[in-house]
Every structure is written in C-alpha cells, then in structure tokens.
Amino acid sequence: MVIPRALQPYVASLSTYDIDMGAPGVHRGLPGTTLTFVLPVGEPLDIGWRGDDASRGRRWTTLSGLHAGPAEIHHDGKQTGVQLDLTTAGARALLGMPAAELASTLVELDDVVPSLRHLPEQLADCAPEARAALVADALLDRLTDHDEPRAEVGRALARLTRGATVQDVADDVGYSRRHLGTLVRRECGMTPQEVRRLGRFERTRAVLGRVPLAEAAQRCGYADQAHLTREWVRFAGCSPTTWLREEFPFLQDLHADGGGESGA
C-alpha cells in the first residue's frame, strides 16, 4: 500500500503477505537498518535468533530492533500477515522509545506499546485487502505526541546507511568520531561502523541474483567478492549463493561466476 504521508518518515515499508511455500521449513530473517514489526494472521509467528534456542517462541506480535545476525522463522509451509519496517525515528514516534532499547531483542507488542495490543484480534476479523490500512490507521493514532531523535543524529544515521565513512559523517555533523559513536549507539544500539556495514549488506540484497557476485561487490562498496561473502556469512549466517538457493530455488543461474564463493 501507499504509506500515509504522516507515517513516511517513520515507516520504511508496510506490506501484507500471504505466502505458500509448499512445505514446512525455516526462513532466514536477515538483519538491516530498520526495525521489524510483524503481525501474523492465522497462526502465531514461530521465531528466534539463529543459534539461540532460548529466544525462540510463538508470538502473535513480534518487534525486533537492529541486530547483526539472522533470525529463524519456522513455518508449516504457509505464512500470512502484515510486516512493517520502522526507521530509527519511527521507534521514538510510534513506540515511544529510542531504537537502542530494542537492539538485538525479540519482543511482543504488549511489552512495548500496550495500547496496540488489540491489533492481532482486529486483523483476524479484517478482510485481507483492508489489513494494511487497519495497521496504518492504528499507527497514525500514535503520532499525536511523539519524540524525535536529534537532527544531527538522524542525518548521521542516514548518511552511514548510504555508505558514507564514519570520519566523513563526523566531520559533516561537527562531532568527534568518539562523540558520534556515543550518540549513534544511544539512538540505535549499534556503532557507526556497524550501521554502515548493515547498510552495505542491505544494498546487496537488491542486486544479488541479478548480476555476478564480483559485480555486486563492486557496486555495493566491498573490496572484492571474498569480502562480500565474509560479510554475508557474518550477518546472514550463510554465503550469498546459499541464501539465493534458499529464497529462490527455481533460479538456475545464481550469477556466482567470477571466482566462486571464496572467503566463506
């Protein structure tokens, strides 16, 4: 759906999903520069951090802050619901807290915004085509009185996400690297360099499978293909080619030419 103008600074994406994957399995939830908010319909979301069994649980609402590793979503072959990606400004505006308070966590809506606890029940009674609008209206009601991150911190996060160096960003906002690091960590729970690396990793997802890995590495700012693969193993827990095979098993040409998966 088209995100209402008032929500656009706070919601990077809002979409419904109704996916038939054919068979039970595990979907890999990748990290990025936004917070993830999932509202499943029909069945709760069975999710946890990869390698951390204690974090796994079945939830009717799931909020996750910025994180540096993948989540694992266990499913029975079908998934239905609404997913939003919130900006760091959106954490303050819609959740009433800096994104740093949710960094590397998986929590339920009741723990953060009890006033929205009615959403799962309302979505269950809602026509599929009206679900996104229902969620958007509920979020618009949260904007009556909200906080904003410091303007220079918001500008720094935006530039880091787009790939600017930490030094260039510090110079731009007029802070030392150390002070910039303190402010960025307070806002989103990540260091400036981690935000920059997550932004670069996020950009690769738009080109993987469309161009050879060596070209994807060059386009997205990696030193070479091996560097790209190492970063994917760190953030996704797998190589980019493995991820493509998991997500798009029907693809015959994964564009992995140009040296294979060196660095995995």
C-alpha positions, 0 to 999 in steps of 0.5 A, spaced: 500 500 500 501 507 499 504 509 506 500 515 509 504 521 508 504 522 516 507 515 517 513 516 511 518 518 515 517 513 520 515 507 516 520 504 511 515 499 508 508 496 510 506 490 506 501 484 507 503 477 505 500 471 504 505 466 502 505 458 500 511 455 500 509 448 499 512 445 505 514 446 512 521 449 513 525 455 516 526 462 513 532 466 514 530 473 517 536 477 515 538 483 519 538 491 516 537 498 518 530 498 520 526 495 525 521 489 524 514 489 526 510 483 524 503 481 525 501 474 523 494 472 521 492 465 522 497 462 526 502 465 531 509 467 528 514 461 530 521 465 531 528 466 534 535 468 533 539 463 529 543 459 534 539 461 540 534 456 542 532 460 548 529 466 544 525 462 540 517 462 541 510 463 538 508 470 538 502 473 535 506 480 535 513 480 534 518 487 534 525 486 533 530 492 533 537 492 529 541 486 530 547 483 526 545 476 525 539 472 522 533 470 525 529 463 524 522 463 522 519 456 522 513 455 518 508 449 516 509 451 509 504 457 509 505 464 512 500 470 512 500 477 515 502 484 515 510 486 516 512 493 517 519 496 517 520 502 522 526 507 521 530 509 527 525 515 528 519 511 527 521 507 534 521 514 538 514 516 534 510 510 534 513 506 540 515 511 544 522 509 545 529 510 542 531 504 537 537 502 542 532 499 547 530 494 542 537 492 539 538 485 538 531 483 542 525 479 540 519 482 543 511 482 543 507 488 542 504 488 549 511 489 552 512 495 548 506 499 546 500 496 550 495 500 547 496 496 540 495 490 543 488 489 540 491 489 533 492 481 532 484 480 534 482 486 529 486 483 523 483 476 524 476 479 523 479 484 517 478 482 510 485 481 507 485 487 502 483 492 508 489 489 513 494 494 511 490 500 512 487 497 519 495 497 521 496 504 518 490 507 521 492 504 528 499 507 527 497 514 525 493 514 532 500 514 535 503 520 532 499 525 536 505 526 541 511 523 539 519 524 540 524 525 535 531 523 535 536 529 534 537 532 527 544 531 527 543 524 529 538 522 524 542 525 518 548 521 521 544 515 521 542 516 514 548 518 511 552 511 514 546 507 511 548 510 504 555 508 505 558 514 507 565 513 512 564 514 519 570 520 519 566 523 513 559 523 517 563 526 523 566 531 520 559 533 516 555 533 523 561 537 527 562 531 532 568 527 534 568 520 531 568 518 539 562 523 540 558 520 534 559 513 536 556 515 543 550 518 540 549 513 534 549 507 539 544 511 544 539 512 538 540 505 535 544 500 539 549 499 534 556 503 532 557 507 526 561 502 523 556 497 524 550 501 521 554 502 515 556 495 514 548 493 515 547 498 510 552 495 505 549 488 506 542 491 505 544 494 498 546 487 496 540 484 497 537 488 491 542 486 486 544 479 488 541 474 483 541 479 478 548 480 476 555 476 478 557 476 485 564 480 483 559 485 480 555 486 486 561 487 490 563 492 486 557 496 486 555 495 493 562 498 496 566 491 498 573 490 496 572 484 492 567 478 492 571 474 498 569 480 502 562 480 500 561 473 502 565 474 509 560 479 510 554 475 508 556 469 512 557 474 518 550 477 518 546 472 514 549 466 517 550 463 510 554 465 503 550 469 498 549 463 493 546 459 499 541 464 501 539 465 493 538 457 493 534 458 499 529 464 497 529 462 490 530 455 488 527 455 481 533 460 479 538 456 475 543 461 474 545 464 481 550 469 477 556 466 482 561 466 476 567 470 477 571 466 482 566 462 486 564 463 493 571 464 496 572 467 503 566 463 506 
